[in-house]
Amino acid sequence: MFALDFVSGSLTVNGQLDRENPLYSAGFILTVKGTELNSDNTRSNATVTTTFTILVVDKNDNAPQFNSSEYRVRITELAQVGFALPLFIQAQDKDEGHNSMFQVFLTGNNSDHFTISPTSVQGRADIRMRVAVPLDYENIRSYSFSLYANESLSEHVGFARIHIDLLNENDNRPIFSKALYNISMPENTQRGTSLVQVQATDNDFGSFGSVRYFFGDEPEQFAMDSETGLVTLRGLDFELTRRYTLTILARDGGGEETTGRLRVNVLDVNDNAPVFQKESYMGWLRENEQAVQQVVRVRATDEDSPPNNVLTYTIVSASLFPGYFSITMVEGYAVISVIRPLDYETVPGGMIYLTVMAKDQGSVPLNSTVPVNIELFDENDNPPTFSKPSYVIKIPENIGAGATVLFMNATDLDASREFGQASLIYSLEGSSKFRLNTRSGEITTTALLDREAKSEYILVVRAVDGGVGPLQKIGIATVNITLLDINDNAPAWRDAPYYVNVVEMSPIDTDVVSVVAIDPDYGENGTVVYSISPANPFYYINSSTGKIRTSGMVLDRESSSIKDTLLMRTIIVSATDIGKPPLRSSVSATVYVSLLDLNDNDPTFLNLPFVAEVPEGLPIGSSVFQVQVLDPDEDTNGEVTMALQMGMPRLDFALNTTTGILVSKARLDREEIGQYLLRVVAYDAGQFPRTSTSTLTVTVLDVNDGTPTFYPSVYNVSLQESVPRDFVVMRLNCSDSDAGLNAELSYFITDGNQDGKFSVGFRDGVVRTVVGLDREVQAAYSLLIEAIDNGPAGSRRTGTATVYVEVLDVNDNRPIFLQNSYETSVLESAPRGASVLQARIKM
């Protein structure tokens, strides 16, 4: 391992040193001998010897190591805490000194159930592992975790796995769900009836946890299913045995047993009620007794057999303090005790009346009751007490001065006059607005009150009894007086009147304004309800907030309705509180609405369509008609320009675009054109102009400038004199170029009809005979007929025609002497043929 230079004497390492090698761990002892050389380099006898001790210094070049990479062991689950596991675990670090120091620890699931020692090792150590907590196979059957050995260098780590398997042991006994199964049944219960199912559990695993059931001594009356634990009835006889107490066994698969008890009570048929020994009981007690005090003992008997004669006692009613009494059994008596101190002052008349019931244990229980009267004796132990520690009083703010507010009444339950109720004196602190009668406790007002100035008063009332010095007792109560609001303030407007702008045609629910009225009253008296009065269909108001919005009814700034315009521009709002009776604001608030214009209206012709009547013959340039147009919009939206769009049959007119005056451009002649149809257009000057069109009919009125004319103007007609009266002689043909009344003709015979033989139709111009004609009287007629139009007076025109009528003869007359008789004288000497007389006839 070492080399020595024989000339220089240099000693060097000549191989790998490993301190942990047992051959090197103790070091090296070298003996070196030096020999002097002769001149010929041969050794002389002159020598010297020295010894070197060489120790190999440790280097931390070894990690801790366990003697195995895996350890397995099986232990019983009954291993006690501190039990050392039969494992040979050895940990070693082959370095020495500090280099061989390392820590040993466990890590992993449930590794804290075990401990190891030692945990700090230097060099080599045997590691002992012990149980740290009780083990239970039923919870954890096996463990697997890691064992580490760590030293200062992180890469020097020793590791091993430990596997521990627990051996199941029968370490749990079966446990009944009840220590005692107690059942009762009437003796006439049917055979085979299921009575109870006992149940025991065993926490062991496998066969150790399997439970079977048995009777300790097999009874004749009962049977038990060994697997289910169901107990059934074989037969009972009350007269033989009234109660069965049976030992039951639960045995697991490992032979461990647990005993339990089954008590079967055979019930008798119950037919007797309990009977108390006395008709009533009386007891006495002083108040404030601190310990439990027996007051009275009661007892009842029942002639039935147990359990029908087993009695239980209960207090079924108490006139006072039912929770203060208990009833217990002592030596066969039901002892009634007071378990809390009683206060005489809380017991009217000092008497408490109880009703005690004794009830047997029959399947249909029977019972009896008895009155128990308890008298309580008084002690002087009470201070004055008010019915409340604090009184909350509400009075109207308009209560008069000197009015009663409240009667304060303190109660001293002591019975003596010196310290009791009659000795009490009252005093008051808190406000000069109230005073207190020291004896009666009456609180009255001393002045008028105003809630709006101060709404609440807190008074302190003291009541002292007649005690002196430390014996005197004081009762204190506070009186919180709240003034109830009286509706004595009407709502008052803030910021009224209101001026707002609203764009016309605003949609429904557009905000207009919020009006505010203040009512200093409280609650409903100060709650203001708003309404629009008179009703306004264009707006509605939120009755609570006062916010006014549009109703959806069209807001038309240009509305022609005076009523609607007023309603759109003026909103009258009333404010009323909801007090009883309600008060209304002295004046209504007015909201003045300025409607902002939209160009929402077409120009409207006020007088079109229209038929204008114009007399014919007017000079050119004459004014015929004035077209009137209205646009209710504002400014340029309402500036209207007019124009003639067309005219039929021709455009003989001109229209002033601003004034709307229509003038003629040609002379009008009704006989040429009697009617014109004109189309007029109007448009405003808005950004987006709106237009309207309409028609104007110009009717040219007739002027009486035409003369009636007969066609022909001379008529010749021949008639036999025998024509009847009303005979149509002829129909005249006459016309007038005018129109209307100017063309309406009236006919007259103005000449040639002196004897009235003829007539002419006033309107139709038909010539008729009026009476018969007689040619022998007049053989011909010349009639002058005039036609007169119905024009204006003074300008009527007349046309004439002549009708010649010839009367033709008819042989319609015998000769008629002109005289009925003639008388003459003839000379007798008159010759023959002489004229005697001349007779004349009428043909």
C-alpha positions in Angstrom: 0.0 0.0 0.0 3.0 2.3 0.4 6.2 2.9 -1.6 9.5 4.2 -0.4 12.1 5.8 -2.6 15.3 4.1 -1.5 17.4 7.2 -2.5 15.3 10.1 -1.5 13.4 8.4 1.3 10.1 9.7 0.1 7.1 7.5 1.4 4.0 7.5 -0.8 0.7 5.8 -0.9 0.7 3.1 -3.5 -3.0 2.0 -3.6 -6.6 2.8 -2.6 -7.2 3.3 1.1 -10.6 2.5 2.6 -10.9 3.2 6.3 -13.9 1.0 6.5 -11.9 -2.0 5.3 -11.1 -4.0 8.4 -7.5 -4.4 7.3 -7.0 -0.6 7.3 -9.2 0.5 10.0 -6.5 0.1 12.7 -3.9 2.0 10.7 -0.4 1.1 9.6 2.9 0.8 11.5 5.9 1.0 9.3 9.6 0.4 10.2 12.0 2.1 8.0 15.7 1.3 8.1 18.4 3.6 6.6 21.8 2.1 5.6 24.8 4.1 4.8 26.6 3.2 1.5 30.2 2.8 0.9 32.0 4.7 -1.7 31.5 1.9 -4.0 27.7 2.0 -3.2 27.8 -1.1 -1.2 26.0 -1.2 2.1 28.0 -0.5 5.1 27.2 -1.7 8.5 26.1 1.8 9.6 22.3 1.7 9.8 19.5 3.6 11.5 15.9 2.5 12.1 12.7 4.5 12.7 9.0 3.6 13.0 6.0 5.3 11.3 2.5 5.0 12.6 0.0 5.9 9.8 -3.7 6.4 10.7 -6.4 6.5 7.9 -8.6 9.5 8.6 -12.4 9.0 7.9 -14.3 10.6 5.1 -18.1 10.8 4.9 -18.4 8.5 2.0 -20.9 6.0 3.3 -24.7 6.3 3.6 -26.6 4.7 6.4 -27.9 1.2 5.6 -30.4 -1.2 7.0 -29.7 -4.8 7.3 -32.6 -5.5 5.0 -34.6 -3.6 2.4 -37.9 -5.1 3.6 -39.2 -6.4 6.9 -42.4 -8.4 7.3 -44.0 -9.5 10.5 -47.4 -10.8 11.7 -48.6 -9.9 15.2 -51.8 -10.4 17.1 -54.3 -7.6 17.3 -54.1 -8.0 21.0 -50.6 -6.8 21.2 -50.4 -4.3 24.0 -49.1 -0.8 23.8 -45.3 -1.0 24.2 -45.1 -4.5 22.7 -41.8 -5.0 20.8 -42.3 -6.4 17.3 -40.2 -9.5 16.6 -38.1 -7.7 14.0 -34.3 -7.6 13.7 -33.6 -4.2 12.3 -30.1 -2.9 12.3 -28.9 0.4 10.9 -25.3 1.2 10.3 -23.1 4.0 8.9 -19.6 2.7 8.3 -18.1 6.1 8.7 -16.9 7.2 12.1 -17.4 10.1 14.4 -19.8 12.8 13.2 -19.8 11.2 9.7 -21.6 8.2 11.1 -24.4 10.1 12.9 -27.9 9.7 11.4 -31.7 9.9 12.3 -34.1 7.1 12.0 -37.9 7.6 11.5 -41.1 6.1 10.2 -43.3 7.7 7.6 -46.5 6.6 5.8 -50.2 5.9 6.5 -50.8 5.1 10.2 -47.1 4.9 10.9 -47.9 6.8 14.1 -49.4 3.6 15.5 -45.8 2.4 16.1 -42.7 3.9 17.6 -39.0 3.1 17.0 -36.0 3.5 19.2 -33.4 4.8 19.1 -34.1 7.6 16.6 -30.6 9.1 16.8 -27.8 6.7 15.9 -24.0 7.0 15.6 -22.3 4.3 13.8 -24.5 1.2 14.2 -27.6 0.4 16.3 -30.3 -2.2 16.6 -33.7 -0.6 16.0 -36.6 -1.7 18.2 -40.2 -1.1 16.9 -43.0 -1.1 19.5 -46.8 -0.7 19.4 -47.8 2.9 20.2 -51.6 2.6 20.2 -54.1 -0.2 20.7 -54.5 -2.3 17.6 -57.8 -3.4 16.2 -58.1 -5.9 13.3 -61.6 -4.8 12.7 -60.4 -1.3 11.8 -57.0 -1.8 10.2 -55.9 -5.3 9.2 -52.4 -4.5 7.9 -49.8 -1.7 7.9 -47.3 -0.8 5.2 -45.0 2.2 5.7 -41.4 3.3 5.2 -38.4 3.4 7.5 -35.8 6.0 6.7 -32.2 6.7 8.0 -31.1 10.2 7.1 -27.8 11.9 7.7 -26.5 15.4 7.1 -25.9 14.8 3.3 -29.2 14.7 1.5 -28.0 12.0 -0.8 -27.0 9.7 2.0 -30.4 8.1 2.8 -31.1 4.6 4.1 -34.6 3.1 3.2 -36.6 0.0 4.0 -40.3 -1.0 3.8 -42.0 -2.5 6.8 -45.1 -4.7 6.4 -47.2 -5.6 9.4 -50.1 -8.0 9.2 -52.5 -8.2 12.2 -53.9 -11.6 13.2 -57.6 -11.6 14.0 -58.5 -12.5 17.5 -61.8 -13.1 19.1 -61.4 -10.0 21.2 -65.0 -8.8 21.2 -67.9 -10.3 23.0 -71.4 -10.1 21.6 -73.2 -7.1 23.1 -77.0 -7.0 23.5 -78.7 -3.9 22.2 -80.3 -3.7 25.7 -79.1 -5.0 29.0 -82.7 -5.8 29.8 -85.6 -6.5 27.4 -88.7 -5.8 29.3 -92.0 -6.6 27.7 -95.5 -6.9 29.1 -98.5 -8.7 27.6 -101.9 -9.8 28.8 -102.2 -13.4 29.9 -104.6 -14.1 27.0 -102.0 -13.5 24.3 -102.2 -16.0 21.5 -99.7 -18.8 21.2 -97.1 -18.2 18.5 -97.2 -14.5 19.0 -93.9 -12.8 18.4 -92.9 -11.1 21.6 -89.5 -9.4 21.0 -86.5 -9.8 18.9 -83.3 -9.6 20.9 -80.2 -8.5 19.1 -76.5 -8.6 19.9 -73.6 -7.3 17.8 -70.1 -8.6 17.8 -67.4 -6.3 16.3 -65.2 -9.2 15.4 -64.6 -10.3 11.8 -65.6 -13.5 10.2 -66.9 -16.4 12.2 -65.8 -14.6 15.4 -68.5 -12.0 14.6 -71.3 -14.5 13.9 -73.8 -14.5 16.8 -76.4 -17.2 17.8 -79.0 -16.9 20.5 -80.1 -19.2 23.3 -82.0 -19.3 26.6 -79.9 -19.9 29.7 -82.5 -22.3 30.9 -84.9 -23.4 28.2 -88.4 -22.3 29.4 -91.5 -24.1 28.5 -93.5 -20.9 27.8 -91.2 -19.3 25.3 -89.1 -20.3 22.2 -86.2 -18.4 20.6 -84.9 -18.6 17.1 -81.2 -19.1 17.5 -80.3 -17.2 14.4 -82.7 -14.3 14.4 -83.2 -13.9 18.2 -87.0 -13.8 17.7 -88.8 -14.8 20.9 -92.3 -16.3 20.4 -94.9 -17.4 22.9 -95.8 -21.0 23.7 -98.3 -20.3 26.4 -98.9 -18.3 29.6 -100.8 -18.7 32.8 -101.2 -15.6 35.0 -102.2 -17.7 38.0 -99.0 -19.8 37.8 -96.4 -17.1 37.1 -97.0 -13.4 36.8 -93.4 -12.4 35.7 -90.7 -14.3 33.9 -87.1 -13.2 34.1 -85.1 -15.2 31.6 -81.4 -15.4 31.0 -80.6 -15.1 27.3 -77.2 -15.9 25.8 -75.5 -14.5 22.8 -72.5 -16.7 21.6 -70.1 -15.8 18.8 -68.2 -18.2 16.6 -65.2 -18.2 18.9 -67.2 -19.4 21.9 -67.4 -16.0 23.6 -70.7 -15.5 25.4 -72.7 -12.6 26.7 -75.7 -12.8 28.9 -78.7 -10.6 28.9 -82.1 -10.6 30.6 -85.6 -10.8 29.2 -88.4 -9.9 31.5 -91.9 -10.9 30.5 -94.6 -9.3 32.6 -97.9 -11.2 32.4 -100.7 -8.6 32.7 -103.8 -9.2 34.6 -107.2 -8.1 33.4 -107.8 -4.8 35.0 -111.2 -4.2 36.6 -110.6 -2.1 39.8 -109.8 1.5 40.0 -107.4 2.8 42.7 -109.1 4.2 45.8 -107.5 7.0 48.0 -107.6 6.6 51.7 -109.1 10.1 52.2 -111.5 12.2 50.2 -109.0 15.1 50.3 -105.6 16.0 51.8 -104.3 19.2 53.4 -100.7 20.5 53.6 -98.9 23.5 55.1 -95.7 25.4 54.0 -93.9 28.7 54.7 -92.9 30.8 51.7 -89.3 31.1 50.6 -88.3 27.6 52.0 -85.1 26.9 50.2 -84.7 23.1 50.7 -87.0 20.5 49.2 -89.9 20.4 51.6 -92.4 17.5 52.0 -95.8 18.9 52.2 -98.3 16.0 52.3 -98.4 12.3 51.8 -101.2 10.5 49.9 -102.0 6.8 49.4 -104.4 4.7 47.3 -105.0 1.0 47.1 -106.1 -1.2 44.2 -107.7 -4.6 44.7 -106.3 -5.9 41.4 -103.3 -8.1 41.2 -100.0 -6.8 39.9 -99.3 -5.2 37.7 -102.9 -4.0 37.6 -102.6 -2.9 41.2 -99.2 -1.2 40.7 -100.0 2.4 41.1 -98.3 5.5 39.8 -99.0 8.9 41.1 -99.0 12.1 39.1 -100.0 15.7 39.7 -102.5 16.2 36.9 -103.4 19.8 37.7 -102.3 22.7 39.9 -104.0 26.0 40.4 -100.5 27.6 40.4 -96.9 26.7 39.7 -97.3 23.2 38.4 -93.5 22.9 37.9 -92.8 23.7 41.6 -94.2 20.3 42.9 -92.9 16.8 42.6 -94.3 13.5 43.7 -92.2 10.6 44.8 -92.9 7.2 46.5 -91.6 6.9 50.1 -92.5 3.7 52.1 -95.6 3.1 50.0 -96.9 6.7 50.2 -96.9 9.3 47.4 -95.1 12.2 48.9 -95.8 15.6 47.5 -92.8 18.0 47.9 -92.1 21.6 46.9 -88.8 21.6 44.9 -88.5 25.4 44.5 -89.1 28.3 46.9 -92.7 29.7 46.8 -93.6 33.3 47.1 -96.7 34.0 49.1 -97.3 37.2 47.2 -97.7 35.3 44.0 -100.3 32.9 45.5 -103.8 34.4 45.7 -105.2 33.8 49.1 -102.2 31.8 50.0 -103.8 28.6 48.7 -102.6 26.2 46.0 -105.0 23.5 44.8 -103.6 20.3 43.4 -105.3 17.3 41.9 -103.4 14.1 42.3 -104.1 11.0 40.2 -103.3 7.4 41.0 -103.2 5.2 37.9 -102.8 1.5 37.8 -100.7 -0.4 35.3 -103.6 -2.3 33.5 -103.5 -2.7 29.8 -106.5 -0.3 29.9 -105.4 1.8 32.9 -107.9 2.9 35.5 -107.3 5.9 37.7 -108.8 8.0 40.5 -108.1 11.5 41.6 -108.1 13.3 44.9 -107.9 17.1 45.8 -104.8 18.2 47.7 -105.0 21.7 49.3 -101.7 23.4 50.3 -101.7 26.5 52.5 -98.8 29.0 52.2 -97.8 31.3 55.1 -96.5 34.8 54.4 -93.3 36.7 55.4 -92.4 40.4 55.1 -90.0 40.1 52.2 -91.2 42.3 49.3 -90.2 45.7 48.1 -92.6 47.9 46.2 -92.7 46.7 42.6 -94.3 48.3 39.6 -96.2 46.1 37.2 -93.6 46.9 34.6 -90.0 48.1 34.9 -90.7 50.4 32.1 -94.0 51.9 30.9 -94.4 53.0 27.3 -97.2 55.4 27.0 -98.6 57.1 24.0 -100.7 60.2 24.3 -102.0 62.6 21.7 -100.1 65.8 21.4 -103.2 67.9 21.8 -103.8 66.6 25.3 -104.8 69.4 27.6 -102.8 70.8 30.5 -103.8 69.0 33.7 -105.0 65.9 31.9 -104.3 62.5 33.3 -101.5 60.6 31.5 -101.1 57.5 33.6 -101.8 56.0 37.0 -98.6 54.5 38.4 -99.4 51.7 40.7 -96.7 49.9 42.6 -97.5 46.8 44.5 -96.0 45.8 47.8 -97.1 42.2 48.5 -96.3 42.4 52.2 -99.4 42.2 54.3 -98.5 44.7 57.1 -99.8 48.3 56.9 -96.4 49.6 58.0 -94.5 48.2 55.0 -97.2 47.1 52.6 -99.4 48.8 50.0 -100.8 51.5 52.2 -97.3 52.9 53.0 -96.2 53.7 49.5 -95.1 57.2 48.5 -94.4 58.2 44.9 -91.9 60.7 43.4 -91.2 61.8 39.8 -88.1 63.0 38.0 -87.5 63.9 34.3 -89.5 66.8 33.1 -91.4 69.8 34.4 -94.1 69.2 31.8 -95.5 66.5 34.1 -96.3 66.1 37.8 -97.0 63.1 40.0 -99.5 62.7 42.9 -97.4 61.3 45.7 -100.2 59.1 47.0 -102.4 58.1 44.1 -99.5 57.8 41.6 -101.5 59.8 39.0 -99.2 61.5 36.4 -100.7 64.6 34.8 -99.5 67.2 32.4 -98.6 70.7 33.6 -98.6 72.5 30.2 -99.6 72.1 26.6 -97.5 69.6 24.5 -96.3 69.8 20.9 -95.0 66.7 19.2 -93.2 68.7 16.5 -91.2 70.4 19.3 -90.4 67.3 21.4 -91.9 63.9 20.7 -90.7 61.9 23.6 -90.2 62.3 27.4 -88.6 59.8 29.8 -89.7 60.0 33.4 -88.3 58.2 36.4 -90.9 57.2 39.1 -89.9 56.0 42.5 -92.1 54.2 45.1 -90.8 53.8 48.6 -92.5 51.8 51.4 -92.7 52.8 55.1 -89.4 51.2 56.1 -86.7 53.4 57.8 -83.1 53.4 56.8 -81.8 50.1 55.5 -85.2 48.6 56.0 -86.8 50.9 53.5 -87.4 49.3 50.1 -87.6 51.2 46.8 -89.3 50.4 43.5 -88.2 52.2 40.4 -89.9 52.4 37.0 -89.4 54.5 33.9 -92.1 56.0 31.9 -91.5 56.5 28.3 -94.1 59.0 27.0 -94.4 59.2 23.3 -96.5 62.0 21.9 -98.9 60.6 19.3 -99.1 62.8 16.3 -102.3 64.7 15.7 -103.0 65.6 12.2 -102.6 69.3 12.8 -100.3 70.2 9.9 -101.4 70.2 6.3 -98.9 69.4 3.6 -97.0 72.4 2.4 -95.5 72.7 -1.1 -91.9 73.1 -1.7 -90.7 74.9 -4.8 -94.2 75.5 -6.2 -95.2 76.5 -8.8 -93.2 74.3 -11.2 -92.2 75.2 -14.7 -91.2 72.3 -17.0 -90.6 71.7 -20.6 -92.0 68.6 -22.3 -91.6 67.7 -26.0 -95.0 67.2 -27.6 -95.9 63.7 -28.7 -93.8 62.3 -25.8 -94.4 58.6 -25.3 -96.1 57.1 -22.2 -94.3 57.2 -18.9 -92.1 60.1 -19.9 -90.9 61.9 -16.7 -92.3 65.4 -16.4 -91.4 66.6 -12.9 -91.5 65.4 -9.3 -93.5 67.6 -6.9 -92.7 67.7 -3.2 -95.0 68.6 -0.3 -93.7 68.5 3.3 -95.9 67.5 6.2 -94.1 67.7 9.6 -96.7 65.3 11.2 -95.7 61.7 11.9 -96.7 58.4 10.3 -99.9 58.4 8.3 -100.5 62.0 9.4 -97.3 63.0 7.7 -97.6 60.7 4.8 -98.4 62.7 1.8 -100.6 61.4 -1.1 -100.5 63.3 -4.3 -103.3 63.5 -6.9 -104.0 65.5 -10.0 -107.2 67.4 -9.4 -109.1 68.1 -11.5 -108.2 64.9 -13.4 -105.9 65.4 -16.3 -106.0 62.6 -18.9 -102.6 63.6 -20.3 -100.7 62.9 -17.1 -100.7 60.7 -14.1 -98.9 61.0 -10.8 -97.3 58.5 -8.5 -99.4 59.0 -5.3 -96.5 58.2 -3.1 -93.5 59.9 -4.7 -95.1 62.8 -6.5 -93.5 61.9 -9.8 -95.6 63.0 -12.7 -95.4 61.1 -16.0 -97.2 61.2 -19.3 -100.2 59.0 -19.5 -99.7 58.0 -23.1 -102.5 60.3 -24.4 -101.2 62.3 -27.3 -99.7 65.6 -26.3 -100.4 67.8 -29.2 -99.2 71.3 -28.8 -101.3 72.4 -31.7 -104.5 70.9 -30.4 -107.5 72.9 -31.4 -109.4 72.0 -28.3 -109.1 74.8 -25.8 -109.9 72.4 -23.0 -107.2 69.9 -24.0 -104.7 72.7 -24.5 -105.3 73.9 -21.0 -105.0 70.4 -19.6 -101.8 69.7 -21.6 -100.1 72.9 -20.4 -101.4 73.1 -16.8 -101.3 70.3 -14.2 -103.0 71.0 -10.9 -101.7 68.8 -8.1 -103.2 68.4 -4.7 -101.4 67.0 -1.6 -103.3 65.3 1.1 -102.0 63.4 4.1 -103.7 60.2 5.1 -104.4 61.2 8.7 -107.8 60.8 10.2 -109.3 63.1 9.2 -107.0 63.9 6.3 -105.7 67.4 5.7 -105.2 68.9 2.3 -102.7 71.5 1.4 -104.1 75.0 1.6 -103.4 75.6 -2.1 -102.8 73.3 -5.0 -99.5 73.2 -6.7 -99.5 74.2 -10.4 -97.2 72.7 -12.9 -96.9 74.8 -16.0 -95.9 72.7 -18.9 -94.2 74.3 -21.9 -94.8 71.9 -24.9 -91.9 72.0 -27.2 -92.8 71.9 -30.8 -92.3 69.1 -33.3 -93.1 69.4 -37.0 -95.9 66.9 -36.5 -98.7 68.7 -38.3 -99.5 68.9 -42.0 -100.7 72.3 -43.2 -104.5 72.3 -42.9 -106.8 74.0 -45.4 -109.4 75.8 -43.4 -111.8 76.5 -46.2 -110.9 73.7 -48.7 -112.3 71.7 -50.3 -114.7 74.4 -51.3 -116.9 75.5 -54.2 -116.3 79.1 -54.8 -119.0 80.9 -56.8 -117.8 83.8 -59.0 -120.1 85.9 -61.3 -119.2 85.8 -64.9 -117.9 88.8 -66.7 -115.4 89.9 -63.9 -112.4 91.9 -65.2 -109.1 90.1 -65.4 -107.2 90.2 -62.1 -110.3 90.2 -60.0 -110.0 88.4 -56.7 -112.0 85.2 -56.8 -111.2 83.4 -53.5 -108.7 83.4 -50.6 -107.4 80.1 -49.6 -106.8 79.9 -45.9 -104.2 77.5 -44.5 -103.2 76.8 -40.9 -100.2 74.9 -39.6 -100.3 74.9 -35.8 -96.6 74.2 -35.5 -94.2 76.9 -34.4 -91.7 79.1 -36.3 -90.5 77.6 -39.6 -92.5 74.4 -38.9 -95.6 76.6 -39.2 -94.6 78.8 -42.1 -96.8 77.7 -45.1 -96.3 78.3 -48.8 -99.2 77.7 -51.3 -99.2 76.9 -55.0 -101.6 75.9 -57.8 -100.7 72.4 -58.9 -103.2 72.1 -61.8 -106.5 73.4 -63.2 -109.2 71.9 -65.3 -110.4 72.4 -67.9 -107.8 75.1 -68.0 -105.8 77.3 -65.6 -107.5 80.7 -65.8 -106.3 81.7 -62.3 -103.2 82.6 -60.3 -102.6 82.1 -56.6 -100.6 84.3 -54.3 -98.2 81.8 -52.5 -98.3 83.8 -49.2 -101.7 85.3 -48.9 -103.6 82.6 -50.7 -105.6 85.1 -52.8 -106.8 83.6 -56.1 -107.2 86.0 -59.0 -108.5 85.5 -62.5 -106.2 85.6 -65.5 -109.0 85.6 -68.2 -112.5 87.0 -68.5 -114.9 84.4 -67.2 -117.9 83.4 -69.3 -120.3 80.9 -67.7 -121.7 80.1 -71.1 -118.2 79.0 -72.2 -116.9 77.3 -69.0 -119.2 77.0 -66.1 -116.9 75.3 -63.6 -113.1 75.0 -62.9 -111.4 72.3 -60.8 -108.2 73.6 -59.2 -105.7 71.5 -57.1 -103.9 73.5 -54.4 -100.8 72.3 -52.6 -99.5 73.8 -49.3 -96.1 72.9 -47.6 -94.4 74.1 -44.5 -90.8 75.2 -44.0 -89.8 72.6 -41.5 -86.5 70.7 -41.9 -88.6 67.8 -43.2 -91.5 69.7 -44.9 -95.0 68.4 -44.6 -97.5 69.0 -47.3 -101.2 68.9 -47.9 -103.3 69.1 -51.0 -106.9 69.9 -51.6 -109.3 71.0 -54.3 -111.1 74.3 -55.0 -114.1 74.2 -57.3 -114.7 77.6 -58.9 -118.3 77.8 -60.2 -118.9 80.7 -62.6 -122.2 82.3 -61.6 -124.6 83.3 -64.3 -125.3 87.0 -64.9 -128.7 87.8 -66.5 -127.4 88.8 -69.9 -129.5 86.5 -72.1 -133.0 87.4 -73.4 -135.7 84.8 -73.6 -136.2 83.9 -77.3 -139.2 82.1 -78.9 -138.6 79.7 -81.7 -140.5 80.7 -83.9 -141.6 84.1 -82.9 -145.0 83.9 -84.8 -147.4 81.0 -84.4 -150.5 80.4 -86.6 -153.1 77.9 -85.6 -156.7 77.1 -86.6 -159.3 75.8 -84.3 -162.8 74.6 -84.7 -165.1 76.6 -82.6 -166.3 73.4 -81.0 -163.0 72.6 -79.2 -163.6 72.0 -75.5 -162.3 74.2 -72.7 -158.8 73.5 -71.5 -157.9 72.4 -75.0 -154.2 72.6 -75.8 -153.9 75.1 -78.5 -150.1 74.8 -78.8 -146.8 74.5 -76.8 -144.5 77.5 -77.1 -140.8 76.9 -77.5 -138.8 79.6 -75.6 -135.2 79.4 -74.2 -132.8 81.6 -72.2 -129.0 81.1 -72.5 -128.6 82.1 -68.8 -128.8 79.6 -66.0 -130.6 79.2 -62.8 -133.2 81.9 -61.9 -131.9 83.9 -64.8 -133.1 81.1 -67.1 -136.3 80.4 -65.3 -139.1 81.7 -67.5 -142.6 82.9 -66.7 -145.2 83.2 -69.5 -148.0 85.9 -69.8 -150.6 86.8 -72.5 -150.3 90.5 -72.6 -152.6 91.4 -75.5 -155.4 90.0 -77.7 -157.1 88.1 -74.9 -159.5 90.7 -73.7 -162.3 88.3 -73.3 -160.1 85.7 -71.6 -160.7 82.9 -74.0 -157.1 81.6 -73.7 -154.5 81.0 -71.0 -150.8 80.2 -71.1 -149.0 78.0 -68.6 -147.0 80.2 -66.1 -144.0 77.9 -66.3 -144.5 75.4 -69.2 -145.7 77.9 -71.9 -148.7 75.8 -73.0 -151.6 77.8 -74.5 -155.0 76.4 -73.7 -158.6 77.4 -74.1 -160.3 78.7 -71.0 -163.9 78.6 -72.3 -165.6 77.5 -75.5 -165.1 79.5 -78.7 -167.8 80.9 -80.8 -166.8 81.7 -84.3 -170.1 83.6 -84.7 -168.9 85.9 -81.9 -165.2 86.2 -82.9 -163.7 84.4 -85.7 -160.0 85.2 -85.1 -157.6 86.1 -82.3 -154.2 87.7 -82.3 -152.5 86.8 -78.9 -149.3 88.6 -77.8 -147.3 86.4 -75.4 -144.4 87.5 -73.3 -141.7 85.3 -71.6 -140.0 87.0 -68.6 -136.9 85.4 -66.9 -136.5 85.4 -63.1 -133.4 87.5 -62.9 -132.8 90.1 -60.3 -135.4 92.8 -60.0 -134.6 95.6 -62.3 -132.6 93.5 -64.7 -135.1 91.0 -65.9 -135.3 90.4 -69.6 -138.5 89.7 -71.8 -139.1 88.0 -75.0 -142.4 88.1 -77.1 -144.2 85.9 -79.6 -147.5 86.3 -81.5 -150.0 83.6 -81.8 -152.7 83.9 -84.6 -155.8 81.8 -83.9 -158.4 81.3 -86.6 -161.8 80.0 -85.3 -163.4 77.6 -87.9 -167.2 77.5 -88.1 -169.3 74.6 -87.0 -173.1 74.3 -87.7 -174.0 74.7 -84.2 -176.8 77.4 -84.3 -180.6 77.3 -85.3 -182.1 80.5 -86.6 -183.5 82.5 -83.8 -185.9 85.4 -84.3 -184.7 88.4 -82.7 -188.1 89.0 -81.1 -190.5 86.6 -79.7 -193.5 88.3 -81.3 -194.0 91.0 -83.9 -196.9 93.5 -84.1 -197.6 95.8 -87.1 -200.4 97.7 -88.8 -201.4 97.2 -92.4 -203.7 99.4 -94.4 -206.5 97.5 -95.8 -205.8 99.2 -99.1 -202.3 97.9 -99.2 -201.7 96.1 -102.4 -200.6 92.6 -102.7 -196.9 92.2 -102.2 -196.7 95.3 -100.2 -194.2 95.1 -97.3 -196.0 94.6 -94.0 -193.0 94.2 -91.6 -189.5 92.8 -91.6 -188.7 89.9 -89.2 -185.1 89.3 -88.4 -183.4 86.0 -87.2 -180.2 85.3 -85.6 -178.2 82.7 -87.3 
